[in-house]
Amino acid sequence: MKKLFDQVSENCSKVVTKSYSTSFTLATKMLDSSIRQDIYNIYGFVRFADEIVDSFHDFDKQDLLNLFELDLKKSIKDKISLNPILNSFQKTFNKYEIDYELVNSFLKSMKWDLNKKQYLNKKEFDEYVYGSADVVGLMCLKVFVNGNQKQYNDLKPYAMSLGSAFQKVNFLRDLKADHDGLNRSYFPNLNIEEFDEESKKIILNEINKDFSHALKGIFLLPPSARFGVYTAYKYYLKLLNKLRNTNPLKIKSTRIRVPNYQKINVLARSYIRYRLNIL
C-alpha cells in the first residue's frame, strides 16, 4: 500500500535526523506533533545532499549529486520516489507548496562545495550561506506557518537571519575540519594560520547581529513552532558562547562541542523560560 510506503519513508527521514544530529532532534521534538514529521522530512533531504559533497570521497560526488537532483525533480513531479528520503521530502514539498527556487539555491551551494575551496568576498559568502542555510530555514518556515504566504513573507527575514547564524556558528566550530579534511575556507579573507582573537571577534559580532534579529522573529512564530525553534536557538547560543570563551588556537586545532548533558540542561532551562514567557 502506498500509505505504508509513505510511512516507511517518513520513518527513514526521522532515523536520519536522529542519527546525524542530537541537537536538531531534541529541538524538533519540541515542535507540535502536527508539523514534526515535515521537519524530519526536510532535514533528511538536506542531510543526504550534504553527505554527498562532504563524505563520499571514494565515489564520484558530482555524478551522485546529479542523480540525486534528477531523482528529486522527478519525485516532486510524480509525487513519489523509490528513494524513501526523497519520497518523504516531496510529500512535504508538495503539501506546503514550497518554492523550488529554495531547493535550487540549496543545490547550487552544494555544487559549490564540490569544487569551490575559498570565498574571497562577502557577496560570494552571503550567496553560499543563503543557499546552504537560509533556504533550509525558509522551507521549515513554510511548514511552521502552514503555507500562509503573508505570515511567511512577514517572518522571512528573521528565518534567514537564524539560518545564517546557525551556519556561521557551524563554520567557526568546524574551522579545522573544513580546512584540513575538506580543504575549504568559508569566511572571506580568513587565513586559518593567522586566526586570532581579533579575527574571532569580528566573526562573533556578525553572528550576534544575526541572532539578535532572529530572536525577534521567534516571538512571532505560531505556538506550534515557537518553542522548538527557540530551543534550537538556545542550543546554538550555548555553542556560540563556548566558542567565544575558547582560545583561537584550540578552535583551529579541534572541534568544539556541547556535551549531551549540557544540551539537556539547555532544554530544561529553555522550557522554564518559555513557560514563564521570558524568552
CYANA upper distance limits for C-alpha pairs under 8 A (distance plus 0.5 A):
  1 MET  CA      5 PHE  CA      6.93
  2 LYS  CA      6 ASP  CA      6.61
  3 LYS  CA      7 GLN  CA      6.75
  4 LEU  CA      8 VAL  CA      6.72
  5 PHE  CA      9 SER  CA      6.61
  6 ASP  CA     10 GLU  CA      6.67
  6 ASP  CA     84 PRO  CA      8.28
  6 ASP  CA     87 ASN  CA      7.69
  6 ASP  CA     88 SER  CA      7.17
  7 GLN  CA     11 ASN  CA      6.69
  8 VAL  CA     12 CYS  CA      6.84
  8 VAL  CA     84 PRO  CA      7.92
  9 SER  CA     13 SER  CA      7.11
  9 SER  CA     83 ASN  CA      8.50
  9 SER  CA     84 PRO  CA      4.73
  9 SER  CA     85 ILE  CA      6.64
  9 SER  CA     87 ASN  CA      6.89
  9 SER  CA     88 SER  CA      6.04
 10 GLU  CA     14 LYS  CA      6.80
 10 GLU  CA     37 GLN  CA      7.61
 10 GLU  CA     40 TYR  CA      8.19
 10 GLU  CA     41 ASN  CA      7.03
 10 GLU  CA     84 PRO  CA      7.77
 10 GLU  CA     85 ILE  CA      7.85
 10 GLU  CA     88 SER  CA      5.82
 11 ASN  CA     15 VAL  CA      6.66
 12 CYS  CA     16 VAL  CA      6.69
 12 CYS  CA     84 PRO  CA      7.15
 12 CYS  CA     85 ILE  CA      7.07
 13 SER  CA     17 THR  CA      6.81
 13 SER  CA     40 TYR  CA      6.08
 13 SER  CA     41 ASN  CA      5.81
 13 SER  CA     43 TYR  CA      7.84
 13 SER  CA     44 GLY  CA      5.29
 13 SER  CA     45 PHE  CA      8.30
 13 SER  CA     84 PRO  CA      8.22
 13 SER  CA     85 ILE  CA      6.24
 13 SER  CA     88 SER  CA      7.63
 14 LYS  CA     18 LYS  CA      6.74
 14 LYS  CA     37 GLN  CA      7.83
 14 LYS  CA     40 TYR  CA      5.77
 14 LYS  CA     41 ASN  CA      7.69
 14 LYS  CA     44 GLY  CA      7.83
 15 VAL  CA     19 SER  CA      6.41
 16 VAL  CA     20 TYR  CA      6.59
 16 VAL  CA     44 GLY  CA      6.28
 16 VAL  CA     47 ARG  CA      8.37
 17 THR  CA     21 SER  CA      6.36
 17 THR  CA     22 THR  CA      8.45
 17 THR  CA     24 PHE  CA      7.77
 17 THR  CA     25 THR  CA      6.63
 17 THR  CA     40 TYR  CA      6.77
 17 THR  CA     43 TYR  CA      6.92
 17 THR  CA     44 GLY  CA      6.70
 18 LYS  CA     22 THR  CA      6.67
 18 LYS  CA     24 PHE  CA      8.48
 18 LYS  CA     25 THR  CA      6.04
 21 SER  CA     25 THR  CA      6.58
 22 THR  CA     26 LEU  CA      6.69
 22 THR  CA    260 ASN  CA      8.33
 23 SER  CA     27 ALA  CA      6.71
 23 SER  CA    232 ALA  CA      7.63
 23 SER  CA    235 TYR  CA      7.54
 23 SER  CA    263 LYS  CA      7.69
 24 PHE  CA     28 THR  CA      6.45
 24 PHE  CA    232 ALA  CA      7.31
 25 THR  CA     29 LYS  CA      6.71
 26 LEU  CA     30 MET  CA      7.26
 27 ALA  CA     31 LEU  CA      7.66
 27 ALA  CA    228 GLY  CA      5.44
 27 ALA  CA    229 VAL  CA      7.29
 27 ALA  CA    231 THR  CA      6.01
 27 ALA  CA    232 ALA  CA      5.85
 28 THR  CA     36 ARG  CA      6.66
 28 THR  CA     39 ILE  CA      7.70
 28 THR  CA     40 TYR  CA      8.24
 28 THR  CA    228 GLY  CA      6.33
 28 THR  CA    229 VAL  CA      8.47
 29 LYS  CA     33 SER  CA      8.43
 29 LYS  CA     36 ARG  CA      7.39
 29 LYS  CA    228 GLY  CA      7.62
 30 MET  CA    225 ALA  CA      8.49
 30 MET  CA    227 PHE  CA      6.76
 30 MET  CA    228 GLY  CA      4.93
 30 MET  CA    231 THR  CA      8.12
 31 LEU  CA     35 ILE  CA      7.38
 31 LEU  CA     36 ARG  CA      6.28
 31 LEU  CA    224 SER  CA      6.46
 31 LEU  CA    225 ALA  CA      5.71
 31 LEU  CA    226 ARG  CA      8.04
 31 LEU  CA    227 PHE  CA      7.19
 31 LEU  CA    228 GLY  CA      5.21
 31 LEU  CA    229 VAL  CA      8.27
 32 ASP  CA     36 ARG  CA      6.66
 32 ASP  CA    224 SER  CA      5.33
 32 ASP  CA    225 ALA  CA      7.00
 33 SER  CA     37 GLN  CA      7.92
 35 ILE  CA     39 ILE  CA      7.23
 35 ILE  CA    143 VAL  CA      7.30
 35 ILE  CA    144 PHE  CA      7.65
 35 ILE  CA    224 SER  CA      8.27
 36 ARG  CA     40 TYR  CA      7.06
 37 GLN  CA     41 ASN  CA      6.69
 38 ASP  CA     42 ILE  CA      6.85
 38 ASP  CA     89 PHE  CA      8.29
 38 ASP  CA     92 THR  CA      6.20
 38 ASP  CA    143 VAL  CA      7.65
 39 ILE  CA     43 TYR  CA      6.63
 39 ILE  CA    140 CYS  CA      6.85
 39 ILE  CA    143 VAL  CA      8.17
 40 TYR  CA     44 GLY  CA      6.56
 41 ASN  CA     45 PHE  CA      7.01
 41 ASN  CA     85 ILE  CA      7.61
 41 ASN  CA     88 SER  CA      6.01
 41 ASN  CA     89 PHE  CA      5.42
 41 ASN  CA     92 THR  CA      7.38
 42 ILE  CA     46 VAL  CA      6.94
 42 ILE  CA     89 PHE  CA      6.26
 42 ILE  CA     92 THR  CA      8.01
 42 ILE  CA    136 VAL  CA      8.31
 42 ILE  CA    139 MET  CA      8.05
 42 ILE  CA    140 CYS  CA      7.87
 43 TYR  CA     47 ARG  CA      6.34
 44 GLY  CA     48 PHE  CA      6.69
 44 GLY  CA     85 ILE  CA      6.57
 44 GLY  CA     89 PHE  CA      8.13
 45 PHE  CA     49 ALA  CA      6.98
 45 PHE  CA     85 ILE  CA      6.54
 45 PHE  CA     86 LEU  CA      6.94
 45 PHE  CA     89 PHE  CA      6.76
 46 VAL  CA     50 ASP  CA      6.60
 46 VAL  CA    136 VAL  CA      8.30
 47 ARG  CA     51 GLU  CA      6.57
 48 PHE  CA     52 ILE  CA      6.88
 49 ALA  CA     53 VAL  CA      7.38
 49 ALA  CA     65 LEU  CA      7.53
 49 ALA  CA     68 PHE  CA      8.17
 49 ALA  CA    107 LEU  CA      8.36
 49 ALA  CA    110 MET  CA      7.67
 50 ASP  CA     54 ASP  CA      6.54
 50 ASP  CA    110 MET  CA      7.21
 51 GLU  CA     55 SER  CA      5.71
 51 GLU  CA     56 PHE  CA      7.38
 52 ILE  CA     56 PHE  CA      5.99
 52 ILE  CA     61 LYS  CA      6.52
 52 ILE  CA     64 LEU  CA      7.45
 52 ILE  CA     65 LEU  CA      7.11
 53 VAL  CA     61 LYS  CA      6.61
 53 VAL  CA     65 LEU  CA      8.24
 53 VAL  CA    110 MET  CA      7.15
 53 VAL  CA    111 LYS  CA      8.23
 53 VAL  CA    113 ASP  CA      6.81
 53 VAL  CA    114 LEU  CA      6.37
 54 ASP  CA    113 ASP  CA      8.36
 54 ASP  CA    182 LEU  CA      7.86
 56 PHE  CA     60 ASP  CA      8.39
 56 PHE  CA     61 LYS  CA      7.11
 57 HIS  CA     61 LYS  CA      7.79
 60 ASP  CA     64 LEU  CA      6.78
 61 LYS  CA     65 LEU  CA      6.52
 61 LYS  CA    114 LEU  CA      7.87
 62 GLN  CA     66 ASN  CA      6.60
 62 GLN  CA    111 LYS  CA      8.31
 62 GLN  CA    114 LEU  CA      7.63
 63 ASP  CA     67 LEU  CA      6.66
 64 LEU  CA     68 PHE  CA      6.56
 65 LEU  CA     69 GLU  CA      6.62
 65 LEU  CA    111 LYS  CA      8.36
 66 ASN  CA     70 LEU  CA      6.73
 67 LEU  CA     71 ASP  CA      6.58
 68 PHE  CA     72 LEU  CA      6.55
 69 GLU  CA     73 LYS  CA      6.75
 69 GLU  CA    107 LEU  CA      8.39
 70 LEU  CA     74 LYS  CA      6.79
 71 ASP  CA     75 SER  CA      6.49
 71 ASP  CA     81 SER  CA      7.95
 71 ASP  CA     86 LEU  CA      8.22
 72 LEU  CA     76 ILE  CA      6.74
 72 LEU  CA     86 LEU  CA      6.64
 72 LEU  CA     90 GLN  CA      8.19
 73 LYS  CA     77 LYS  CA      6.77
 74 LYS  CA     78 ASP  CA      6.37
 74 LYS  CA     79 LYS  CA      8.40
 74 LYS  CA     81 SER  CA      8.25
 75 SER  CA     79 LYS  CA      5.69
 75 SER  CA     80 ILE  CA      5.46
 75 SER  CA     81 SER  CA      5.55
 75 SER  CA     86 LEU  CA      7.26
 75 SER  CA     87 ASN  CA      7.07
 75 SER  CA     90 GLN  CA      6.68
 76 ILE  CA     80 ILE  CA      7.66
 76 ILE  CA     90 GLN  CA      5.58
 76 ILE  CA     91 LYS  CA      8.41
 76 ILE  CA     93 PHE  CA      7.96
 76 ILE  CA     94 ASN  CA      7.55
 79 LYS  CA     87 ASN  CA      7.89
 79 LYS  CA     90 GLN  CA      6.76
 79 LYS  CA     91 LYS  CA      7.31
 79 LYS  CA     94 ASN  CA      8.26
 80 ILE  CA     87 ASN  CA      5.83
 80 ILE  CA     90 GLN  CA      7.72
 80 ILE  CA     91 LYS  CA      8.46
 81 SER  CA     86 LEU  CA      6.64
 81 SER  CA     87 ASN  CA      5.18
 82 LEU  CA     86 LEU  CA      8.39
 82 LEU  CA     87 ASN  CA      7.27
 83 ASN  CA     87 ASN  CA      6.52
 84 PRO  CA     88 SER  CA      6.62
 85 ILE  CA     89 PHE  CA      6.72
 86 LEU  CA     90 GLN  CA      6.46
 87 ASN  CA     91 LYS  CA      6.92
 88 SER  CA     92 THR  CA      7.18
 89 PHE  CA     93 PHE  CA      6.51
 90 GLN  CA     94 ASN  CA      6.41
 91 LYS  CA     95 LYS  CA      6.46
 92 THR  CA     96 TYR  CA      6.70
 93 PHE  CA     97 GLU  CA      6.27
 93 PHE  CA     98 ILE  CA      5.69
 94 ASN  CA     98 ILE  CA      7.22
 96 TYR  CA    142 LYS  CA      7.02
 96 TYR  CA    143 VAL  CA      6.97
 96 TYR  CA    146 ASN  CA      7.31
 96 TYR  CA    147 GLY  CA      5.70
 97 GLU  CA    147 GLY  CA      7.65
 98 ILE  CA    102 LEU  CA      8.21
 98 ILE  CA    139 MET  CA      7.01
 98 ILE  CA    142 LYS  CA      7.32
 99 ASP  CA    103 VAL  CA      7.93
100 TYR  CA    104 ASN  CA      6.55
101 GLU  CA    105 SER  CA      6.54
102 LEU  CA    106 PHE  CA      6.75
102 LEU  CA    131 GLY  CA      7.95
102 LEU  CA    135 VAL  CA      5.82
102 LEU  CA    136 VAL  CA      8.15
102 LEU  CA    138 LEU  CA      8.19
102 LEU  CA    139 MET  CA      7.80
103 VAL  CA    107 LEU  CA      6.72
103 VAL  CA    135 VAL  CA      7.95
104 ASN  CA    108 LYS  CA      6.65
105 SER  CA    109 SER  CA      6.95
105 SER  CA    130 TYR  CA      8.11
105 SER  CA    131 GLY  CA      5.13
105 SER  CA    132 SER  CA      8.14
105 SER  CA    135 VAL  CA      7.85
106 PHE  CA    110 MET  CA      6.92
106 PHE  CA    130 TYR  CA      8.37
106 PHE  CA    131 GLY  CA      4.72
106 PHE  CA    132 SER  CA      5.69
106 PHE  CA    133 ALA  CA      8.21
106 PHE  CA    135 VAL  CA      7.15
106 PHE  CA    136 VAL  CA      8.14
107 LEU  CA    111 LYS  CA      6.61
107 LEU  CA    131 GLY  CA      7.84
107 LEU  CA    132 SER  CA      8.43
108 LYS  CA    112 TRP  CA      6.84
108 LYS  CA    131 GLY  CA      7.30
109 SER  CA    113 ASP  CA      6.96
109 SER  CA    128 TYR  CA      5.90
109 SER  CA    129 VAL  CA      8.39
109 SER  CA    131 GLY  CA      5.79
109 SER  CA    132 SER  CA      6.08
110 MET  CA    114 LEU  CA      7.42
110 MET  CA    132 SER  CA      7.53
111 LYS  CA    115 ASN  CA      7.90
112 TRP  CA    116 LYS  CA      5.67
113 ASP  CA    117 LYS  CA      7.79
116 LYS  CA    184 ARG  CA      8.06
117 LYS  CA    183 ASN  CA      6.71
117 LYS  CA    184 ARG  CA      4.90
117 LYS  CA    185 SER  CA      6.62
117 LYS  CA    186 TYR  CA      8.31
118 GLN  CA    184 ARG  CA      6.37
118 GLN  CA    185 SER  CA      5.41
118 GLN  CA    186 TYR  CA      6.36
118 GLN  CA    188 PRO  CA      7.98
119 TYR  CA    124 GLU  CA      6.63
119 TYR  CA    125 PHE  CA      6.22
119 TYR  CA    185 SER  CA      7.35
119 TYR  CA    186 TYR  CA      6.09
119 TYR  CA    187 PHE  CA      7.10
119 TYR  CA    188 PRO  CA      5.61
119 TYR  CA    189 ASN  CA      7.88
120 LEU  CA    124 GLU  CA      7.76
120 LEU  CA    125 PHE  CA      8.23
120 LEU  CA    188 PRO  CA      5.34
120 LEU  CA    189 ASN  CA      6.17
121 ASN  CA    125 PHE  CA      6.87
121 ASN  CA    188 PRO  CA      5.79
121 ASN  CA    189 ASN  CA      7.71
122 LYS  CA    126 ASP  CA      6.36
122 LYS  CA    188 PRO  CA      6.74
123 LYS  CA    127 GLU  CA      6.69
124 GLU  CA    128 TYR  CA      6.73
125 PHE  CA    129 VAL  CA      6.70
125 PHE  CA    186 TYR  CA      7.38
125 PHE  CA    187 PHE  CA      7.52
125 PHE  CA    188 PRO  CA      7.23
126 ASP  CA    130 TYR  CA      6.51
127 GLU  CA    131 GLY  CA      6.79
128 TYR  CA    132 SER  CA      6.48
129 VAL  CA    133 ALA  CA      6.03
129 VAL  CA    134 ASP  CA      7.02
129 VAL  CA    164 SER  CA      6.71
129 VAL  CA    167 GLN  CA      7.45
130 TYR  CA    134 ASP  CA      5.03
130 TYR  CA    135 VAL  CA      6.57
130 TYR  CA    160 MET  CA      7.99
130 TYR  CA    164 SER  CA      7.66
131 GLY  CA    135 VAL  CA      6.25
131 GLY  CA    136 VAL  CA      8.43
132 SER  CA    136 VAL  CA      7.66
132 SER  CA    167 GLN  CA      8.47
133 ALA  CA    137 GLY  CA      7.07
133 ALA  CA    160 MET  CA      8.39
133 ALA  CA    163 GLY  CA      5.52
133 ALA  CA    164 SER  CA      6.67
133 ALA  CA    166 PHE  CA      8.22
133 ALA  CA    167 GLN  CA      6.59
134 ASP  CA    138 LEU  CA      6.83
134 ASP  CA    159 ALA  CA      7.50
134 ASP  CA    160 MET  CA      5.04
134 ASP  CA    161 SER  CA      7.76
134 ASP  CA    162 LEU  CA      8.02
134 ASP  CA    163 GLY  CA      5.00
134 ASP  CA    164 SER  CA      6.37
135 VAL  CA    139 MET  CA      6.63
135 VAL  CA    160 MET  CA      7.70
135 VAL  CA    163 GLY  CA      8.22
136 VAL  CA    140 CYS  CA      6.85
136 VAL  CA    163 GLY  CA      7.80
137 GLY  CA    141 LEU  CA      6.54
137 GLY  CA    159 ALA  CA      6.13
137 GLY  CA    160 MET  CA      6.92
137 GLY  CA    162 LEU  CA      7.97
137 GLY  CA    163 GLY  CA      6.08
138 LEU  CA    142 LYS  CA      6.78
138 LEU  CA    156 LYS  CA      7.17
138 LEU  CA    159 ALA  CA      6.69
138 LEU  CA    160 MET  CA      7.39
139 MET  CA    143 VAL  CA      7.35
140 CYS  CA    144 PHE  CA      6.74
141 LEU  CA    145 VAL  CA      6.68
141 LEU  CA    152 TYR  CA      7.15
141 LEU  CA    155 LEU  CA      8.44
141 LEU  CA    156 LYS  CA      8.15
141 LEU  CA    159 ALA  CA      7.55
142 LYS  CA    146 ASN  CA      6.60
142 LYS  CA    147 GLY  CA      5.63
142 LYS  CA    148 ASN  CA      7.87
142 LYS  CA    149 GLN  CA      8.50
142 LYS  CA    152 TYR  CA      6.81
143 VAL  CA    147 GLY  CA      6.69
144 PHE  CA    221 LEU  CA      7.93
144 PHE  CA    222 PRO  CA      7.39
144 PHE  CA    224 SER  CA      7.81
144 PHE  CA    225 ALA  CA      6.27
145 VAL  CA    151 GLN  CA      6.89
145 VAL  CA    152 TYR  CA      6.97
145 VAL  CA    221 LEU  CA      8.10
145 VAL  CA    222 PRO  CA      7.20
147 GLY  CA    152 TYR  CA      7.94
148 ASN  CA    152 TYR  CA      6.62
149 GLN  CA    153 ASN  CA      6.56
150 LYS  CA    154 ASP  CA      6.70
151 GLN  CA    155 LEU  CA      6.62
152 TYR  CA    156 LYS  CA      6.22
153 ASN  CA    157 PRO  CA      8.47
155 LEU  CA    159 ALA  CA      6.83
155 LEU  CA    217 GLY  CA      6.64
155 LEU  CA    220 LEU  CA      8.12
155 LEU  CA    221 LEU  CA      8.31
156 LYS  CA    160 MET  CA      6.73
157 PRO  CA    161 SER  CA      6.81
158 TYR  CA    162 LEU  CA      6.79
158 TYR  CA    213 HIS  CA      6.74
158 TYR  CA    214 ALA  CA      5.02
158 TYR  CA    215 LEU  CA      8.06
158 TYR  CA    216 LYS  CA      7.73
158 TYR  CA    217 GLY  CA      5.56
158 TYR  CA    218 ILE  CA      8.23
159 ALA  CA    163 GLY  CA      6.71
159 ALA  CA    214 ALA  CA      6.94
159 ALA  CA    217 GLY  CA      7.69
160 MET  CA    164 SER  CA      6.60
160 MET  CA    214 ALA  CA      8.32
161 SER  CA    165 ALA  CA      6.61
161 SER  CA    210 ASP  CA      5.42
161 SER  CA    211 PHE  CA      7.28
161 SER  CA    213 HIS  CA      7.05
161 SER  CA    214 ALA  CA      5.80
162 LEU  CA    166 PHE  CA      6.69
162 LEU  CA    210 ASP  CA      6.85
162 LEU  CA    211 PHE  CA      6.63
162 LEU  CA    213 HIS  CA      8.44
162 LEU  CA    214 ALA  CA      5.53
162 LEU  CA    215 LEU  CA      8.43
162 LEU  CA    233 TYR  CA      8.26
163 GLY  CA    167 GLN  CA      6.70
164 SER  CA    168 LYS  CA      6.60
164 SER  CA    207 ILE  CA      8.38
164 SER  CA    210 ASP  CA      7.31
165 ALA  CA    169 VAL  CA      6.69
165 ALA  CA    207 ILE  CA      5.79
165 ALA  CA    208 ASN  CA      8.23
165 ALA  CA    210 ASP  CA      5.90
165 ALA  CA    211 PHE  CA      6.47
166 PHE  CA    170 ASN  CA      6.80
166 PHE  CA    236 TYR  CA      7.10
167 GLN  CA    171 PHE  CA      6.74
168 LYS  CA    172 LEU  CA      6.73
168 LYS  CA    207 ILE  CA      7.22
169 VAL  CA    173 ARG  CA      6.57
169 VAL  CA    207 ILE  CA      7.85
169 VAL  CA    236 TYR  CA      7.83
169 VAL  CA    239 LEU  CA      8.15
169 VAL  CA    240 LEU  CA      6.85
170 ASN  CA    174 ASP  CA      6.40
171 PHE  CA    175 LEU  CA      6.32
171 PHE  CA    178 ASP  CA      8.37
171 PHE  CA    186 TYR  CA      7.49
171 PHE  CA    187 PHE  CA      8.30
172 LEU  CA    243 LEU  CA      8.39
172 LEU  CA    251 ILE  CA      8.19
173 ARG  CA    243 LEU  CA      7.72
173 ARG  CA    251 ILE  CA      7.30
173 ARG  CA    255 ARG  CA      6.36
173 ARG  CA    256 ILE  CA      6.17
173 ARG  CA    257 ARG  CA      8.40
174 ASP  CA    178 ASP  CA      6.38
174 ASP  CA    255 ARG  CA      6.35
174 ASP  CA    256 ILE  CA      8.27
175 LEU  CA    179 HIS  CA      6.69
175 LEU  CA    185 SER  CA      8.15
175 LEU  CA    192 ILE  CA      8.21
175 LEU  CA    251 ILE  CA      7.50
175 LEU  CA    252 LYS  CA      6.27
175 LEU  CA    255 ARG  CA      8.24
176 LYS  CA    180 ASP  CA      6.27
176 LYS  CA    181 GLY  CA      8.17
176 LYS  CA    251 ILE  CA      7.81
176 LYS  CA    252 LYS  CA      5.43
176 LYS  CA    253 SER  CA      6.31
176 LYS  CA    254 THR  CA      6.85
176 LYS  CA    255 ARG  CA      7.52
177 ALA  CA    181 GLY  CA      5.57
177 ALA  CA    182 LEU  CA      7.39
177 ALA  CA    254 THR  CA      8.44
177 ALA  CA    255 ARG  CA      7.83
178 ASP  CA    182 LEU  CA      5.48
178 ASP  CA    183 ASN  CA      6.52
178 ASP  CA    184 ARG  CA      5.65
178 ASP  CA    185 SER  CA      7.12
179 HIS  CA    183 ASN  CA      4.98
179 HIS  CA    184 ARG  CA      5.41
179 HIS  CA    185 SER  CA      6.45
179 HIS  CA    192 ILE  CA      8.39
180 ASP  CA    184 ARG  CA      8.38
185 SER  CA    190 LEU  CA      7.92
190 LEU  CA    194 GLU  CA      8.24
190 LEU  CA    195 PHE  CA      7.65
190 LEU  CA    199 SER  CA      8.30
191 ASN  CA    195 PHE  CA      6.80
192 ILE  CA    252 LYS  CA      7.51
195 PHE  CA    199 SER  CA      6.26
195 PHE  CA    200 LYS  CA      7.64
195 PHE  CA    248 PRO  CA      7.06
195 PHE  CA    249 LEU  CA      8.32
195 PHE  CA    252 LYS  CA      8.21
196 ASP  CA    200 LYS  CA      6.67
196 ASP  CA    248 PRO  CA      5.93
196 ASP  CA    249 LEU  CA      8.01
197 GLU  CA    201 LYS  CA      6.50
197 GLU  CA    247 ASN  CA      8.17
197 GLU  CA    248 PRO  CA      6.73
198 GLU  CA    202 ILE  CA      6.91
199 SER  CA    203 ILE  CA      7.07
200 LYS  CA    204 LEU  CA      6.57
200 LYS  CA    244 ARG  CA      8.37
200 LYS  CA    248 PRO  CA      7.72
201 LYS  CA    205 ASN  CA      6.57
202 ILE  CA    206 GLU  CA      7.02
203 ILE  CA    207 ILE  CA      6.85
204 LEU  CA    208 ASN  CA      6.54
204 LEU  CA    240 LEU  CA      8.45
204 LEU  CA    244 ARG  CA      7.87
205 ASN  CA    209 LYS  CA      6.91
206 GLU  CA    210 ASP  CA      7.08
207 ILE  CA    211 PHE  CA      6.72
208 ASN  CA    212 SER  CA      6.56
209 LYS  CA    213 HIS  CA      6.78
210 ASP  CA    214 ALA  CA      6.58
211 PHE  CA    215 LEU  CA      6.63
212 SER  CA    216 LYS  CA      7.54
213 HIS  CA    217 GLY  CA      7.72
214 ALA  CA    218 ILE  CA      7.05
215 LEU  CA    219 PHE  CA      7.30
216 LYS  CA    220 LEU  CA      7.66
217 GLY  CA    221 LEU  CA      7.13
218 ILE  CA    226 ARG  CA      6.57
218 ILE  CA    229 VAL  CA      7.46
218 ILE  CA    230 TYR  CA      7.09
219 PHE  CA    226 ARG  CA      7.50
220 LEU  CA    226 ARG  CA      8.37
221 LEU  CA    225 ALA  CA      6.86
221 LEU  CA    226 ARG  CA      5.80
222 PRO  CA    226 ARG  CA      6.53
223 PRO  CA    227 PHE  CA      7.78
225 ALA  CA    229 VAL  CA      6.73
226 ARG  CA    230 TYR  CA      6.54
227 PHE  CA    231 THR  CA      6.49
227 PHE  CA    271 TYR  CA      8.26
227 PHE  CA    274 TYR  CA      7.56
228 GLY  CA    232 ALA  CA      6.96
229 VAL  CA    233 TYR  CA      6.67
230 TYR  CA    234 LYS  CA      6.69
230 TYR  CA    270 SER  CA      8.18
231 THR  CA    235 TYR  CA      6.75
231 THR  CA    266 VAL  CA      8.28
231 THR  CA    267 LEU  CA      6.86
231 THR  CA    270 SER  CA      6.85
232 ALA  CA    236 TYR  CA      6.87
233 TYR  CA    237 LEU  CA      6.60
234 LYS  CA    238 LYS  CA      6.60
234 LYS  CA    266 VAL  CA      7.36
234 LYS  CA    270 SER  CA      7.70
235 TYR  CA    239 LEU  CA      6.94
235 TYR  CA    263 LYS  CA      7.15
235 TYR  CA    266 VAL  CA      7.13
236 TYR  CA    240 LEU  CA      6.52
237 LEU  CA    241 ASN  CA      6.65
238 LYS  CA    242 LYS  CA      6.77
238 LYS  CA    258 VAL  CA      8.16
238 LYS  CA    266 VAL  CA      8.38
239 LEU  CA    243 LEU  CA      6.74
239 LEU  CA    256 ILE  CA      8.49
239 LEU  CA    257 ARG  CA      7.60
239 LEU  CA    258 VAL  CA      6.74
240 LEU  CA    244 ARG  CA      6.62
241 ASN  CA    245 ASN  CA      6.83
242 LYS  CA    246 THR  CA      6.75
242 LYS  CA    256 ILE  CA      8.34
242 LYS  CA    258 VAL  CA      8.50
243 LEU  CA    251 ILE  CA      7.89
243 LEU  CA    256 ILE  CA      7.61
246 THR  CA    250 LYS  CA      7.20
246 THR  CA    251 ILE  CA      7.22
247 ASN  CA    251 ILE  CA      6.98
248 PRO  CA    252 LYS  CA      6.78
249 LEU  CA    253 SER  CA      6.77
250 LYS  CA    254 THR  CA      6.39
251 ILE  CA    255 ARG  CA      7.11
251 ILE  CA    256 ILE  CA      7.23
258 VAL  CA    262 GLN  CA      6.89
258 VAL  CA    263 LYS  CA      7.27
259 PRO  CA    263 LYS  CA      7.00
260 ASN  CA    264 ILE  CA      6.81
261 TYR  CA    265 ASN  CA      6.80
262 GLN  CA    266 VAL  CA      6.64
263 LYS  CA    267 LEU  CA      6.73
264 ILE  CA    268 ALA  CA      6.77
265 ASN  CA    269 ARG  CA      6.69
266 VAL  CA    270 SER  CA      6.39
267 LEU  CA    271 TYR  CA      6.61
268 ALA  CA    272 ILE  CA      6.94
269 ARG  CA    273 ARG  CA      6.77
270 SER  CA    274 TYR  CA      6.44
270 SER  CA    279 LEU  CA      8.45
271 TYR  CA    275 ARG  CA      6.56
272 ILE  CA    276 LEU  CA      6.66
273 ARG  CA    277 ASN  CA      6.51
273 ARG  CA    278 ILE  CA      5.64
273 ARG  CA    279 LEU  CA      6.32
274 TYR  CA    278 ILE  CA      6.58
274 TYR  CA    279 LEU  CA      6.24
